[in-house]
Amino acid sequence: MNILSNLKYAPGSRKNKKRVGRGEGSGHGGTATKGMNGQLSRSGAKKKAWFEGGQMPLQRRIPKYGFTNHSRVEYQVVNLDVLQKFSDANKLSAGTINPEILKQAGLISTTSKPVKILGNGDLKTKLQLEVDSYSKAAQQKIEAAGGSIKKI
């Protein structure tokens, strides 16, 4: 009967590690299977994983392209149809909506990034919004519904 405390590997399934550089009697003494000369025969020898033997390395052979704009502002986007569903679910007839309320509702992930309202969908509820940015289409639809929007 096999009990967890005395399980053993099957005979012959595990080999001992080859012990090199432990004297001539081991059969792996002398140069310790490293050969006579060359970079890898030296003590402390290592090659970087990306080293290609002096050939022009891949990261230098591939052409550079692209550009990263460091002043780009990454907005968290909320569409009008999402705001309409939120106001229907919470039975909002009017009220001020700001990033803290959007975060609590799960419509944005954090209050540290700016929020932008986009005009995708329709809005029937009169809402007062305080956000970092908005599109012209969103502004027109919010004002047509009787609400207001302002930048914070």
N, C-alpha and C positions, 0 to 999 in steps of 0.2 A: 504494500500500500504506500502510495506517495504522499508524503506530508511536506508542506511548504518548507519546513525547517531543514529537511535533509534531501532536497532535490539536487541532483548532480547532472552535469553535462554528459552526453553519451560518449563512450570511450572513442578517442580518435577525432572527435569533432572540434577540439580546441588544440591549437599548436602553441608551443612556447615561442616567445619573442626571440628573434635572432640576436644573440649577444655578440657584437662585433668589437674588435679592439681589446680582447681579453686574453691575449697571449697566443703564441704560435700553436699550442696544443689544441686550441679551439677550432683551428682551420680558418679562422677569420682574424688573424693577428696581422702584424706588419702594417700594411696600408689600410687595414680595416675595410676592405671591399670598395675603397674609394679610388683605386687606380694610382698611377705614379705621379702624374703632373696635372695641372689645370686648376681652374678656379674652385671647383668643388672638392678638390683634394685637400685644400688648406683648412686650417682650424678656424672655426667661426664662420665658415663659408655659407653664404645665403645669396639667393637671387630674388629680386622682387618678382611678384606674381606676373607683372606686366612686362618684364624684361624679355627682349626678343633677340638676345645675342648680339647686340650692336646694330641690328637692322633698324631702320626708321620706325619708331613705335606707332601703333595704330592710332593713338590719340593725337599724334602729330601728322599722320598721313591723311586723316579725314579733314575736309575743309570746314572752316568755321563759318557759321551763319547765324542770323537771328539777332534780336535785340531785346533787352529787358528794360522797360521803362520804370525806373525806381520811384518816380513821383506819381505812379498810377494809383488811383483810389479804388479799392475793392469794396463795392457796395453790396449790402444784403438786400435782395430784391423782394418786394411784396407787390403782387398784382391786385387790381381792384376786385376781381372775382373772388379772391381769397378773403379780402376784407368784407365782402358781402356775406360770404358763408360764416365768417367769424361773428358779424353783427347779427345774423339770423340765429345762430346757435346760442348766443348770449342775450338775445332779445333786446339789442341796443336800438333805441329810437334816436338818441343823440348822445353825444359825449365826446370827450377829448381822448384821442388815442395817441400815445407816444411810444418810444422804443421799449420802455419798461413793460407796458401792457402787452406789446407784441411779443416780447420775450416770455412773459408768463403764459401767453396763449400758445407758445411753441411755434410761432410764425417766423421768428428769427432765432439764430443760435446764440448770439451774444449782443450785449449792449455796447461793447467797446468798438465795434465796427459800425460805420455809417449805414443808414437805412435809406433806400430809394423806393418810391411808389411809382409803379408803372401802370399804364392805362389799359391793360389787357382785361377784358370783361366789362360788365356793367355794374353800376352802383346805384341802388335805389334809396339807401339809408342816408340820412343827413348826419355826416360825421365831421368832427373837427380834428384834423390831423396835425401833429407836430413831428416832422421828420427832417432828415438832413438834406434830402433832395427829392425831386419829383419830375416827371415828364410833363410836357404841355398837354398831352392827351389826358393824362390822369387829372391834371388841374381842371381842365374843362369839364370832365365828367363829374368830378366831386362838386364843383360849383353849380353844375346843372342840377344836381340832386339836392342842392340847398346847403351843402356843407362848406367848409373852408379848409385850406391847407396853408401851413406856414413853415418856413425853415427855422431850424434851431441852431 
